[in-house]
Amino acid sequence: MQMAGEAFARGAGWIERSVAQDLALRATYVGWRFGAAALLYAAITFPRQRGYRAIELRGGAIVGAFFTLGNVLQMAGLRYALPSVSAVLTSMVVVFTPFAQYFLLRRRVSATTWQSVVVALAGIVVLSIPNPSAATPLGLTSTPPIPWFGEAATLVASVLFTGQVLSVDHFGKGVDARRLTLVMFATASVASLVIGLLLGGAALYSRATLAAVTSDPHFLPVSLAMVAICSVGAFHLMNTAQPLVSPAVASVVYCLEPVFATGWSVVLGTEAITWLTLTGGGLVVLAMVRLARA
């Protein structure tokens, strides 16, 4: 994702860019990504994209709105924080969601789930310990315009993702997940493109930018993977399976994100593996095992 975004920035001449330009860049890329995902998903699930009900349209739009705002902020924060730190802060959903389920939805959270939340949170704390030895020469993080900007943006994104989890739980029951997912993709695409244009992203549609990104050796393969695997595949599974469990349980499962994010960061050479990352990741996996054996 970072590689594709930087290719996009080079094409627009936005190597040294402002915060607004950075957000415009990332929002525009998200809009393109989910526009392509909507087209691909519609083609795959075409026989089921008929007979929409109001709840599917409303639910998909609300889920898409929460996701869009959270995703743009998460990607903005990712420029100024290591991938593992971004994933850790995003995973604060594991803290927000059980409390939201208990206090907002008035639904009980089981003792086993609370235990898994505590273990997962311990893993998150370990992963968030300052770890300079994890940085590598291939790191893509930048100095933030103000201290902790990346972390703050990602934490707000985590609150929005909590809203997404609760919305999927609320609207996902008794609807066709394929229709809700397609509306989510369409909403995410349109909303992201609008945000990008409002922040000055019109320059990204120039012929020079389009020529630069299509000629970049990383842009198309990474974008295709983002569309097919990280969008169509991942969100179809998420919107289909998440309503089968409680929001609190789902939030613990989503804590595997920092484990996978750190693993891919190590594989791609943007971060080095350390005992801290191994210990933190192990605790998150242990939380999952505890939940699975309940």
C-alpha positions as CSV (number, residue, x, y, z in Angstrom):
1,M,0.0,0.0,0.0
2,Q,2.8,2.4,0.9
3,M,4.7,1.5,-2.3
4,A,1.7,2.2,-4.5
5,G,1.0,5.4,-2.7
6,E,4.5,6.7,-3.2
7,A,4.3,5.9,-6.9
8,F,1.1,7.9,-7.0
9,A,2.9,10.8,-5.2
10,R,5.9,10.8,-7.6
11,G,3.6,11.0,-10.6
12,A,1.9,14.1,-9.2
13,G,5.1,15.7,-8.2
14,W,4.1,15.6,-4.5
15,I,7.3,14.1,-3.0
16,E,7.5,16.9,-0.4
17,R,3.8,17.4,0.3
18,S,1.7,19.0,2.9
19,V,-0.6,17.2,5.3
20,A,-3.6,18.2,3.1
21,Q,-1.9,16.9,-0.1
22,D,-1.0,13.7,1.7
23,L,-4.6,13.1,2.7
24,A,-5.8,14.0,-0.8
25,L,-3.4,11.5,-2.2
26,R,-4.4,8.7,0.1
27,A,-8.2,9.4,-0.2
28,T,-8.0,9.5,-4.0
29,Y,-6.1,6.2,-4.0
30,V,-8.7,4.6,-1.7
31,G,-11.4,5.9,-4.0
32,W,-9.8,4.3,-7.0
33,R,-9.2,1.1,-5.0
34,F,-12.8,0.7,-3.8
35,G,-14.2,1.8,-7.2
36,A,-12.3,-1.1,-8.8
37,A,-13.4,-3.4,-5.9
38,A,-17.1,-2.4,-6.4
39,L,-16.8,-3.3,-10.1
40,L,-15.1,-6.6,-9.5
41,Y,-17.4,-7.6,-6.7
42,A,-20.5,-6.6,-8.7
43,A,-19.3,-8.8,-11.6
44,I,-18.6,-11.8,-9.2
45,T,-21.9,-11.5,-7.3
46,F,-24.1,-10.2,-10.1
47,P,-26.9,-12.7,-9.7
48,R,-27.5,-11.6,-6.1
49,Q,-27.4,-7.8,-6.8
50,R,-31.1,-7.5,-7.2
51,G,-34.1,-6.7,-5.0
52,Y,-32.4,-4.3,-2.7
53,R,-34.1,-3.5,0.6
54,A,-33.8,-0.1,2.3
55,I,-31.9,-1.6,5.2
56,E,-29.2,-3.0,2.9
57,L,-28.8,0.4,1.2
58,R,-28.8,2.3,4.5
59,G,-26.5,-0.3,6.3
60,G,-24.0,-0.4,3.5
61,A,-23.8,3.4,3.3
62,I,-23.3,3.7,7.1
63,V,-20.7,0.9,7.2
64,G,-18.9,2.5,4.2
65,A,-18.9,5.9,5.8
66,F,-17.3,4.7,9.0
67,F,-14.8,2.7,7.1
68,T,-13.9,5.5,4.7
69,L,-13.2,8.1,7.4
70,G,-11.3,5.5,9.5
71,N,-9.2,4.3,6.5
72,V,-8.2,7.7,5.3
73,L,-7.0,8.7,8.8
74,Q,-5.3,5.3,9.3
75,M,-3.4,5.8,6.0
76,A,-2.5,9.4,6.9
77,G,-1.1,8.1,10.2
78,L,0.8,5.3,8.5
79,R,3.1,7.9,6.8
80,Y,4.3,9.0,10.3
81,A,4.4,5.7,12.2
82,L,5.9,2.2,11.7
83,P,3.4,-0.3,10.2
84,S,3.4,-2.3,13.4
85,V,2.6,0.8,15.5
86,S,-0.2,1.8,13.1
87,A,-1.7,-1.7,13.4
88,V,-1.4,-1.7,17.1
89,L,-3.2,1.6,17.5
90,T,-5.8,0.4,15.0
91,S,-6.3,-2.7,17.2
92,M,-7.4,-0.5,20.1
93,V,-10.8,-1.5,18.7
94,V,-10.4,-4.4,21.0
95,V,-10.7,-2.0,24.0
96,F,-13.4,0.2,22.6
97,T,-15.7,-2.4,21.2
98,P,-16.5,-4.5,24.4
99,F,-17.3,-1.4,26.3
100,A,-19.5,-0.1,23.5
101,Q,-21.2,-3.5,23.3
102,Y,-21.9,-3.4,27.1
103,F,-22.8,0.3,27.6
104,L,-24.3,1.2,24.2
105,L,-25.9,-2.0,23.0
106,R,-26.7,-3.3,26.5
107,R,-25.4,-6.7,25.6
108,R,-23.4,-8.9,28.0
109,V,-19.7,-9.6,27.4
110,S,-18.7,-13.0,28.6
111,A,-15.8,-13.5,31.1
112,T,-13.9,-15.5,28.5
113,T,-14.1,-12.6,26.1
114,W,-12.9,-10.1,28.7
115,Q,-10.0,-12.4,29.5
116,S,-9.1,-12.6,25.8
117,V,-9.4,-8.8,25.6
118,V,-6.9,-8.4,28.5
119,V,-4.4,-10.8,27.0
120,A,-4.7,-9.2,23.5
121,L,-4.3,-5.7,25.1
122,A,-1.1,-7.0,26.9
123,G,0.2,-8.0,23.4
124,I,-0.7,-4.6,22.1
125,V,1.1,-2.9,24.9
126,V,4.2,-5.0,24.3
127,L,4.1,-4.2,20.6
128,S,3.8,-0.5,21.3
129,I,6.9,-0.3,23.4
130,P,9.4,2.1,21.7
131,N,11.5,-0.2,19.6
132,P,14.2,1.6,17.6
133,S,15.9,-1.6,16.6
134,A,12.8,-2.5,14.4
135,A,13.5,0.4,12.0
136,T,15.4,-0.4,8.8
137,P,16.8,1.6,5.9
138,L,13.8,0.7,3.8
139,G,11.4,2.3,6.2
140,L,8.9,4.7,4.6
141,T,7.9,6.7,7.7
142,S,8.4,10.5,7.7
143,T,8.8,13.1,10.4
144,P,5.3,14.3,11.5
145,P,4.3,18.0,11.1
146,I,3.4,18.0,14.8
147,P,4.4,15.5,17.5
148,W,2.4,12.3,17.7
149,F,0.3,13.3,14.6
150,G,0.5,9.8,13.1
151,E,-0.4,8.1,16.4
152,A,-3.3,10.5,17.0
153,A,-4.8,10.1,13.5
154,T,-4.6,6.3,13.8
155,L,-6.2,6.3,17.2
156,V,-9.2,8.4,15.9
157,A,-9.4,5.9,13.0
158,S,-9.7,3.1,15.6
159,V,-12.7,4.8,17.1
160,L,-14.3,5.0,13.7
161,F,-13.5,1.4,13.0
162,T,-15.3,0.6,16.2
163,G,-18.3,2.3,14.7
164,Q,-17.9,0.1,11.6
165,V,-17.8,-3.1,13.7
166,L,-21.0,-2.1,15.6
167,S,-22.7,-1.1,12.3
168,V,-21.8,-4.5,10.6
169,D,-23.2,-6.2,13.7
170,H,-26.4,-4.1,13.6
171,F,-27.2,-4.2,9.9
172,G,-25.5,-7.5,9.0
173,K,-28.2,-9.7,10.5
174,G,-31.0,-10.8,8.2
175,V,-29.7,-9.1,5.1
176,D,-27.8,-10.3,2.0
177,A,-24.2,-9.6,2.9
178,R,-23.3,-9.4,-0.8
179,R,-25.6,-6.4,-1.4
180,L,-24.5,-4.7,1.8
181,T,-20.9,-5.2,0.8
182,L,-21.3,-3.8,-2.7
183,V,-23.1,-0.7,-1.2
184,M,-20.2,-0.3,1.2
185,F,-17.6,-0.5,-1.6
186,A,-19.5,2.1,-3.7
187,T,-19.9,4.4,-0.6
188,A,-16.2,4.1,0.2
189,S,-15.2,4.9,-3.3
190,V,-17.5,8.0,-3.8
191,A,-16.8,9.4,-0.3
192,S,-13.0,8.9,-0.7
193,L,-12.9,10.6,-4.1
194,V,-15.0,13.5,-2.8
195,I,-12.6,13.9,0.2
196,G,-9.6,13.8,-2.2
197,L,-11.1,16.5,-4.4
198,L,-12.0,18.8,-1.5
199,L,-8.4,18.6,-0.3
200,G,-7.0,19.5,-3.7
201,G,-6.7,16.1,-5.3
202,A,-7.8,17.2,-8.8
203,A,-4.1,17.5,-9.8
204,L,-3.8,13.7,-9.3
205,Y,-5.9,13.1,-12.5
206,S,-3.3,14.7,-14.8
207,R,-2.0,12.7,-17.7
208,A,1.5,12.8,-16.2
209,T,0.3,11.2,-12.9
210,L,-1.6,8.4,-14.7
211,A,1.4,7.7,-17.0
212,A,3.7,7.6,-13.9
213,V,1.6,5.1,-11.9
214,T,0.9,2.8,-14.8
215,S,4.6,2.6,-15.7
216,D,5.7,2.0,-12.1
217,P,6.6,-1.7,-11.6
218,H,5.0,-1.9,-8.2
219,F,1.8,0.1,-8.6
220,L,-0.4,-2.2,-10.6
221,P,0.6,-5.5,-8.9
222,V,0.1,-4.0,-5.4
223,S,-3.1,-2.3,-6.4
224,L,-4.5,-5.6,-7.9
225,A,-3.7,-7.4,-4.7
226,M,-5.3,-4.6,-2.6
227,V,-8.5,-4.8,-4.7
228,A,-8.8,-8.6,-5.1
229,I,-7.5,-9.8,-1.7
230,C,-7.6,-7.0,0.8
231,S,-10.9,-5.5,-0.5
232,V,-13.1,-8.0,-2.3
233,G,-12.0,-11.1,-0.4
234,A,-11.4,-9.6,3.0
235,F,-14.6,-7.6,3.3
236,H,-16.8,-10.2,1.8
237,L,-15.6,-12.6,4.6
238,M,-15.9,-9.9,7.2
239,N,-19.4,-8.7,6.4
240,T,-20.6,-12.3,6.0
241,A,-19.0,-13.9,9.1
242,Q,-18.9,-11.0,11.6
243,P,-22.6,-10.9,12.3
244,L,-22.4,-14.5,13.5
245,V,-20.4,-13.5,16.6
246,S,-20.6,-10.6,19.1
247,P,-18.8,-7.3,18.4
248,A,-16.5,-7.9,21.3
249,V,-15.5,-11.3,20.0
250,A,-15.0,-9.9,16.5
251,S,-12.7,-7.2,18.0
252,V,-10.4,-9.8,19.5
253,V,-10.2,-11.6,16.2
254,Y,-9.3,-8.3,14.5
255,C,-6.3,-8.0,16.9
256,L,-4.5,-10.4,14.6
257,E,-4.0,-7.4,12.3
258,P,-0.8,-6.2,14.1
259,V,0.6,-9.7,14.0
260,F,0.0,-10.0,10.2
261,A,1.0,-6.3,9.6
262,T,4.3,-6.8,11.5
263,G,5.0,-10.1,9.6
264,W,4.4,-8.5,6.2
265,S,6.5,-5.5,7.3
266,V,9.4,-7.8,8.1
267,V,9.0,-9.8,4.8
268,L,9.0,-6.6,2.8
269,G,12.0,-5.3,4.6
270,T,10.5,-2.1,6.2
271,E,10.9,-3.4,9.7
272,A,13.1,-5.8,11.5
273,I,11.8,-8.6,13.8
274,T,12.7,-8.4,17.5
275,W,11.9,-10.2,20.7
276,L,9.4,-7.4,21.5
277,T,7.4,-8.1,18.3
278,L,7.6,-11.8,18.8
279,T,6.4,-11.5,22.4
280,G,3.6,-9.1,21.6
281,G,2.4,-11.1,18.6
282,G,2.5,-14.3,20.7
283,L,0.2,-12.8,23.3
284,V,-2.3,-11.8,20.7
285,V,-2.2,-15.3,19.3
286,L,-2.7,-16.6,22.8
287,A,-5.8,-14.5,23.2
288,M,-7.2,-16.0,20.0
289,V,-6.5,-19.5,21.3
290,R,-8.2,-18.7,24.6
291,L,-11.2,-17.4,22.8
292,A,-11.3,-20.4,20.4
293,R,-11.2,-23.0,23.2
294,A,-14.0,-21.3,25.2
